[in-house]
């Protein structure tokens, strides 16, 4: 049964990140499994899949680099692809127009990086009136070091992101919860 009011947004799941010094293949393994489960579940449910690629002047993110392509571990055949140049996938990419034209009222957000483009897109989408499920288990991030010298691991960053989004900008959902929901009434 198709849920035509919902779209799965897969943000920046691209080879560009593998070129970064912080890339950790072992850490990415659980992300690949959960992201693929979300993609496969959306396809089976008839939910449109939107692929977002980040493109900018930084070498692994230029179109000419050859790295702006889906990560090799993912089988992703999107219904539509957009290129973004900002953190929010809704700024200047045409995604917002496509969502409105297709009657999409609920977004399932996944991809890379949890606290950056996924969180920013979630906040922006919520502020513009979309209902958002944030599937943090189908997002990936990497350790970061604060100016104080304290390092936050990926789990701490993911928990912080869930904390600030939950109930304000999104529902935090597992893959199964996000796929089991029906479209919201008008």
Backbone bond lengths (Angstrom), bond angles and torsions (degrees), N, CA, C in turn:
res aa  C-N    CA-C-N  psi(-1)  N-CA   C-N-CA  omega(-1)  CA-C   N-CA-C  phi
1 X - - - 1.455 - - 1.521 109.41 -
2 X 1.272 118.03 128.11 1.464 123.30 -176.62 1.523 111.75 -81.15
3 X 1.324 115.31 138.66 1.466 122.02 175.53 1.526 106.04 -109.98
4 X 1.337 115.76 80.70 1.461 120.36 -171.27 1.519 113.94 -72.60
5 X 1.329 118.24 -8.71 1.462 119.77 177.89 1.520 112.19 -90.14
6 X 1.322 117.55 -0.91 1.456 124.03 -175.85 1.521 109.91 -118.55
7 X 1.330 116.29 146.51 1.464 121.02 172.45 1.523 108.69 -135.05
8 X 1.324 116.11 142.18 1.463 122.75 171.64 1.516 107.70 -89.51
9 X 1.329 116.17 125.94 1.458 121.81 177.61 1.529 107.87 -107.16
10 X 1.323 117.66 118.90 1.465 122.99 177.67 1.527 106.58 -108.61
11 X 1.333 115.17 106.08 1.459 121.75 -171.45 1.529 111.85 -96.68
12 X 1.306 116.40 123.75 1.469 124.18 168.23 1.526 115.17 55.08
13 X 1.316 118.56 31.14 1.472 121.85 175.68 1.525 106.87 -80.74
14 X 1.328 114.94 70.26 1.459 121.09 -168.75 1.525 111.79 -129.33
15 X 1.327 114.17 153.85 1.469 122.36 -177.82 1.528 113.12 -59.40
16 X 1.318 117.56 -19.65 1.467 120.85 179.11 1.529 111.65 -52.03
17 X 1.343 116.61 -38.64 1.473 119.74 -176.83 1.518 112.25 -69.11
18 X 1.313 117.94 -30.44 1.464 120.48 178.34 1.534 111.21 -62.55
19 X 1.324 117.09 -20.77 1.460 122.18 -179.15 1.533 112.48 -83.25
20 X 1.319 117.20 -7.44 1.465 122.33 -178.03 1.523 110.24 -83.07
21 X 1.339 118.14 146.91 1.473 120.44 -178.30 1.529 113.50 -65.38
22 X 1.299 118.71 -21.49 1.461 121.57 -178.97 1.527 113.35 -86.78
23 X 1.338 118.44 -5.32 1.463 120.92 -179.35 1.524 109.47 -57.22
24 X 1.321 117.05 134.14 1.457 123.67 179.80 1.523 108.08 -131.74
25 X 1.325 116.33 104.08 1.464 121.31 -175.66 1.528 111.53 -61.00
26 X 1.321 116.92 -39.09 1.469 119.94 179.97 1.525 110.83 -64.10
27 X 1.315 116.61 -41.65 1.466 121.37 178.71 1.532 110.79 -65.55
28 X 1.299 116.89 -31.37 1.461 121.26 -176.80 1.532 113.39 -75.76
29 X 1.323 118.23 -16.12 1.471 121.50 -174.31 1.525 112.43 -57.52
30 X 1.329 118.27 -48.01 1.466 119.35 -178.67 1.533 110.63 -68.95
31 X 1.338 116.24 -33.63 1.466 119.22 175.60 1.530 110.09 -60.07
32 X 1.332 117.31 -48.87 1.465 120.64 -178.62 1.534 110.81 -56.29
33 X 1.331 116.62 -43.41 1.465 120.73 -178.02 1.521 110.70 -63.93
34 X 1.338 117.67 -46.88 1.468 121.34 -176.81 1.530 111.41 -73.26
35 X 1.337 116.94 -37.36 1.471 119.45 177.52 1.517 110.12 -64.66
36 X 1.332 117.43 -42.61 1.460 120.18 179.74 1.525 111.37 -65.71
37 X 1.331 117.04 -39.01 1.468 120.25 177.00 1.525 110.56 -60.98
38 X 1.325 116.58 -38.91 1.461 120.95 178.79 1.527 110.84 -67.89
39 X 1.313 116.71 -44.75 1.470 121.40 178.20 1.537 110.09 -60.84
40 X 1.320 116.34 -48.98 1.468 120.43 -178.26 1.526 111.14 -63.49
41 X 1.334 116.34 -41.28 1.464 120.48 179.44 1.513 112.37 -65.94
42 X 1.313 116.13 -39.68 1.465 120.08 178.04 1.530 110.15 -64.42
43 X 1.313 115.77 -45.03 1.476 119.63 179.61 1.527 110.14 -60.14
44 X 1.327 117.35 -44.69 1.468 121.51 -179.11 1.528 111.41 -64.61
45 X 1.332 116.82 -31.96 1.469 121.50 -178.80 1.527 112.91 -86.51
46 X 1.320 117.36 -3.55 1.460 120.04 -178.94 1.516 113.49 77.64
47 X 1.320 116.27 19.92 1.474 121.38 178.30 1.523 107.98 -83.76
48 X 1.335 118.70 126.29 1.466 120.50 177.62 1.529 111.21 -60.04
49 X 1.329 115.50 140.70 1.461 122.01 -179.73 1.520 108.29 -110.56
50 X 1.332 114.89 124.37 1.460 122.42 -179.32 1.525 108.39 -110.61
51 X 1.328 116.67 122.23 1.461 121.62 176.73 1.521 108.18 -99.20
52 X 1.328 115.22 131.48 1.460 122.12 177.38 1.521 107.76 -115.89
53 X 1.320 116.20 130.32 1.466 121.40 173.05 1.522 108.84 -114.70
54 X 1.334 115.57 137.11 1.466 120.03 173.13 1.524 107.55 -87.57
55 X 1.322 115.95 129.86 1.463 122.56 179.36 1.518 107.81 -129.48
56 X 1.335 116.77 126.69 1.464 120.49 173.69 1.524 109.74 -153.98
57 X 1.323 117.95 -169.80 1.465 122.59 -174.48 1.526 113.44 -80.15
58 X 1.337 118.07 -9.30 1.457 122.05 179.05 1.530 108.45 -72.70
59 X 1.315 118.56 127.70 1.461 124.67 -167.76 1.531 116.02 -43.33
60 X 1.309 122.61 -51.62 1.463 115.57 -177.67 1.533 113.53 -72.40
61 X 1.336 117.09 -6.40 1.464 120.82 -178.76 1.526 112.82 -108.25
62 X 1.327 118.10 4.39 1.462 120.22 175.00 1.524 108.86 -82.79
63 X 1.317 116.22 148.71 1.468 119.21 177.01 1.530 110.81 -60.84
64 X 1.324 116.10 -33.95 1.462 121.28 -178.42 1.530 112.76 -68.23
65 X 1.326 117.67 -21.75 1.468 121.34 -177.75 1.523 112.19 -66.71
66 X 1.322 116.84 -25.87 1.458 120.50 -176.46 1.523 113.64 83.72
67 X 1.327 117.42 -1.51 1.466 121.10 -178.83 1.529 113.25 -94.25
68 X 1.310 117.50 -6.56 1.472 120.64 178.53 1.529 106.57 -84.69
69 X 1.326 112.56 75.23 1.467 122.19 177.43 1.532 107.14 -152.10
70 X 1.307 116.60 158.71 1.460 121.80 -177.39 1.522 110.98 -59.15
71 X 1.332 116.09 139.23 1.464 121.57 176.37 1.526 110.03 -53.10
72 X 1.320 116.25 136.37 1.464 122.20 -172.93 1.525 113.41 -57.21
73 X 1.321 118.23 -29.43 1.460 121.68 -177.01 1.527 113.60 -74.88
74 X 1.322 117.26 -12.00 1.462 120.95 -176.66 1.522 111.60 -103.76
75 X 1.323 114.97 136.90 1.470 121.69 171.65 1.522 105.62 -99.39
76 X 1.299 115.27 105.60 1.458 120.68 -173.92 1.515 109.56 -135.27
77 X 1.318 115.55 114.74 1.454 122.19 174.48 1.526 106.43 -117.66
78 X 1.332 116.47 91.04 1.464 119.69 -174.53 1.518 112.99 -73.81
79 X 1.317 114.10 158.45 1.460 120.17 172.80 1.524 110.44 -78.38
80 X 1.337 115.57 -27.14 1.455 121.41 -179.48 1.530 108.53 -158.36
81 X 1.328 116.56 150.72 1.471 122.27 178.52 1.522 108.82 -126.85
82 X 1.333 115.68 138.26 1.461 121.94 175.46 1.519 108.99 -126.79
83 X 1.329 115.06 148.35 1.463 121.66 173.45 1.518 108.27 -105.29
84 X 1.314 115.57 131.71 1.462 119.71 178.01 1.524 109.18 -116.64
85 X 1.323 114.34 155.62 1.464 120.77 -179.09 1.523 110.95 -123.26
86 X 1.310 116.83 2.29 1.466 123.52 179.66 1.526 108.31 -128.35
87 X 1.320 116.60 176.87 1.461 120.04 179.71 1.526 111.96 -66.52
88 X 1.322 117.79 -43.54 1.454 120.73 179.42 1.531 109.98 -80.09
89 X 1.322 114.99 130.50 1.466 119.57 177.53 1.523 111.74 -68.98
90 X 1.321 117.07 -7.89 1.462 121.37 -178.41 1.530 113.22 -93.97
91 X 1.309 118.28 -1.06 1.468 121.07 -178.06 1.527 109.87 -99.83
92 X 1.322 115.55 111.57 1.460 121.69 171.18 1.510 116.67 68.33
93 X 1.326 118.21 10.47 1.466 120.00 -177.26 1.527 113.05 -97.24
94 X 1.316 117.00 -20.56 1.457 121.24 -173.65 1.526 112.50 92.78
95 X 1.332 117.60 -6.49 1.454 121.13 179.82 1.521 111.62 -58.27
96 X 1.319 117.20 -44.50 1.473 120.21 -178.06 1.525 111.06 -59.11
97 X 1.317 117.43 -42.08 1.464 121.49 179.48 1.528 109.92 -63.76
98 X 1.331 116.94 -45.41 1.464 121.31 179.87 1.524 110.74 -60.60
99 X 1.319 117.14 -43.17 1.467 120.55 179.98 1.529 111.30 -61.12
100 X 1.319 116.21 -46.18 1.472 120.39 179.95 1.533 110.30 -65.01
101 X 1.322 116.90 -47.05 1.471 120.47 -178.97 1.525 112.30 -60.80
102 X 1.341 117.00 -27.30 1.459 121.38 -177.85 1.528 113.04 -100.27
103 X 1.327 116.94 9.32 1.459 120.76 175.90 1.517 114.96 66.94
104 X 1.313 117.00 23.97 1.467 121.66 -179.22 1.522 109.17 -77.69
105 X 1.336 115.48 127.12 1.464 119.99 179.91 1.522 112.44 -121.41
106 X 1.330 116.39 -9.78 1.464 120.27 -179.61 1.518 108.64 -132.45
107 X 1.340 116.09 133.43 1.452 121.94 179.46 1.519 110.05 -115.33
108 X 1.307 115.88 140.64 1.461 122.67 170.01 1.522 104.88 -109.11
109 X 1.340 116.62 114.97 1.468 121.55 -174.21 1.526 110.57 -101.33
110 X 1.348 114.77 133.24 1.459 122.76 178.26 1.523 108.04 -150.30
111 X 1.327 117.04 170.39 1.455 120.91 173.79 1.513 114.68 126.87
112 X 1.322 115.08 -150.73 1.474 123.29 -174.20 1.526 108.38 -127.19
113 X 1.196 123.00 139.52 1.435 139.21 -13.98 1.513 110.36 -91.77
114 X 1.314 114.87 142.92 1.467 122.81 -175.40 1.512 112.00 -48.92
115 X 1.334 116.54 -56.31 1.466 122.81 -171.08 1.524 113.19 -88.99
116 X 1.285 117.31 -3.00 1.457 119.55 -175.75 1.531 109.61 -110.12
117 X 1.287 118.54 -93.40 1.464 120.29 -174.40 1.527 113.01 -70.65
118 X 1.329 117.84 -35.42 1.471 119.43 178.81 1.523 110.44 -68.07
119 X 1.332 117.35 -47.74 1.460 120.13 178.76 1.524 111.81 -64.58
120 X 1.318 117.57 -44.37 1.462 120.99 -178.29 1.526 110.99 -62.85
121 X 1.320 117.28 -43.17 1.461 120.65 177.66 1.526 110.55 -63.54
122 X 1.317 117.12 -39.73 1.467 121.51 178.95 1.520 111.15 -61.64
123 X 1.326 117.12 -48.65 1.464 120.77 179.81 1.532 110.85 -61.03
124 X 1.315 115.62 -45.51 1.462 121.51 -178.60 1.534 110.48 -62.45
125 X 1.331 116.30 -46.55 1.463 120.60 -179.88 1.523 111.27 -61.41
126 X 1.312 116.64 -42.94 1.466 120.77 178.44 1.523 110.65 -61.88
127 X 1.324 116.45 -45.75 1.462 120.32 179.63 1.521 112.24 -62.03
128 X 1.328 117.14 -28.21 1.468 121.29 178.87 1.528 112.65 -87.67
129 X 1.337 116.96 -1.84 1.452 120.21 173.08 1.513 117.29 105.97
130 X 1.323 119.02 0.76 1.453 120.21 176.81 1.523 109.85 -79.61
131 X 1.323 117.03 145.99 1.458 122.62 167.75 1.522 106.09 -80.13
132 X 1.326 116.72 137.59 1.462 119.95 -174.54 1.519 110.67 -131.29
133 X 1.333 115.04 130.78 1.460 121.88 166.65 1.521 105.89 -104.02
134 X 1.324 116.05 123.71 1.465 122.11 178.68 1.518 106.67 -102.00
135 X 1.319 116.44 113.59 1.467 121.34 -176.58 1.525 108.17 -99.42
136 X 1.329 115.50 83.55 1.469 119.83 -172.45 1.520 112.59 -63.87
137 X 1.334 118.25 -28.65 1.470 118.80 177.89 1.535 111.24 -69.15
138 X 1.325 117.56 -15.76 1.465 122.55 175.65 1.524 110.25 -107.37
139 X 1.352 114.74 30.06 1.467 120.93 170.93 1.522 107.43 -123.88
140 X 1.301 115.87 160.91 1.460 121.46 -179.17 1.514 108.90 -134.84
141 X 1.313 115.12 137.91 1.454 120.88 171.35 1.515 108.68 -143.70
142 X 1.312 115.63 -177.70 1.456 121.93 -173.00 1.515 109.25 -136.79
143 X 1.340 118.16 158.08 1.468 120.03 178.69 1.522 111.33 -56.07
144 X 1.338 114.30 147.49 1.466 120.87 178.44 1.526 108.31 -134.22
145 X 1.324 116.07 148.65 1.457 121.25 179.25 1.520 109.49 -110.46
146 X 1.323 114.88 125.49 1.466 123.46 178.46 1.528 109.02 -72.69
147 X 1.318 117.21 158.76 1.469 121.93 178.10 1.532 112.06 -56.44
148 X 1.335 117.31 -26.11 1.474 121.67 178.78 1.519 112.52 -73.61
149 X 1.340 116.32 -11.71 1.459 120.57 -177.14 1.518 113.15 100.83
150 X 1.325 117.48 -11.24 1.460 120.91 179.29 1.522 109.84 -74.38
151 X 1.324 116.14 131.94 1.458 121.43 178.49 1.517 109.36 -99.71
152 X 1.321 115.67 134.13 1.451 123.05 176.98 1.519 107.91 -106.89
153 X 1.333 116.91 125.07 1.458 119.02 178.82 1.524 110.05 -77.54
154 X 1.317 115.05 170.91 1.466 120.26 -176.11 1.525 111.92 -60.62
155 X 1.318 118.30 -37.44 1.467 120.26 179.65 1.520 111.31 -64.15
156 X 1.328 117.65 -40.91 1.470 120.98 178.68 1.523 110.51 -64.74
157 X 1.313 117.38 -40.30 1.464 121.30 178.96 1.531 109.99 -65.85
158 X 1.318 116.77 -41.85 1.472 121.20 178.93 1.533 110.35 -62.92
159 X 1.324 117.50 -44.58 1.474 121.04 179.07 1.520 110.98 -62.89
160 X 1.316 117.59 -41.36 1.467 121.41 178.77 1.520 110.29 -63.46
161 X 1.320 116.51 -40.57 1.457 120.57 178.91 1.524 110.36 -64.41
162 X 1.323 117.13 -45.14 1.465 120.43 176.81 1.524 110.67 -59.23
163 X 1.328 116.62 -42.60 1.460 121.84 -179.40 1.525 111.93 -57.64
164 X 1.321 117.12 -48.69 1.463 119.89 -174.26 1.532 113.43 -79.69
165 X 1.316 117.60 -20.25 1.467 120.16 178.98 1.526 113.08 -90.35
166 X 1.316 117.15 -35.81 1.460 122.49 -171.39 1.525 112.77 -59.65
167 X 1.339 114.54 124.66 1.448 120.58 176.59 1.515 114.79 76.66
168 X 1.294 117.66 -9.79 1.460 121.93 178.72 1.528 110.59 -107.58
169 X 1.324 114.96 -50.61 1.456 120.98 -175.38 1.525 113.01 -119.04
170 X 1.325 116.97 -18.96 1.463 119.82 -173.82 1.520 111.01 -160.69
171 X 1.315 112.85 165.86 1.454 120.51 165.63 1.521 105.49 -97.86
172 X 1.323 117.06 131.77 1.456 120.74 175.61 1.521 106.13 -83.92
173 X 1.325 116.72 124.16 1.457 120.95 -173.36 1.518 110.91 -133.93
174 X 1.326 114.97 150.67 1.454 120.61 168.60 1.527 107.30 -78.43
175 X 1.315 115.66 170.62 1.464 119.99 176.10 1.524 109.55 -56.00
176 X 1.319 116.35 -47.89 1.457 120.82 -176.78 1.522 111.97 -65.03
177 X 1.318 117.56 -40.82 1.464 120.70 178.45 1.530 111.02 -63.87
178 X 1.321 116.48 -44.19 1.472 119.92 -179.06 1.522 111.01 -63.31
179 X 1.307 117.53 -39.32 1.462 120.82 -177.95 1.527 112.53 -77.65
180 X 1.324 117.38 -22.12 1.448 120.82 -178.00 1.502 114.76 -85.39
181 X 1.331 117.64 -9.94 1.458 120.96 -177.41 1.521 110.79 -78.47
182 X 1.303 115.26 149.93 1.460 122.21 173.76 1.527 108.50 -94.54
183 X 1.305 115.88 163.09 1.467 120.11 176.03 1.522 109.18 -62.94
184 X 1.283 116.60 149.99 1.470 121.83 -178.87 1.520 110.23 -80.56
185 X 1.305 114.87 146.68 1.465 120.44 178.04 1.520 109.08 -69.84
186 X 1.317 115.45 155.04 1.471 120.98 -179.32 1.513 111.05 -64.71
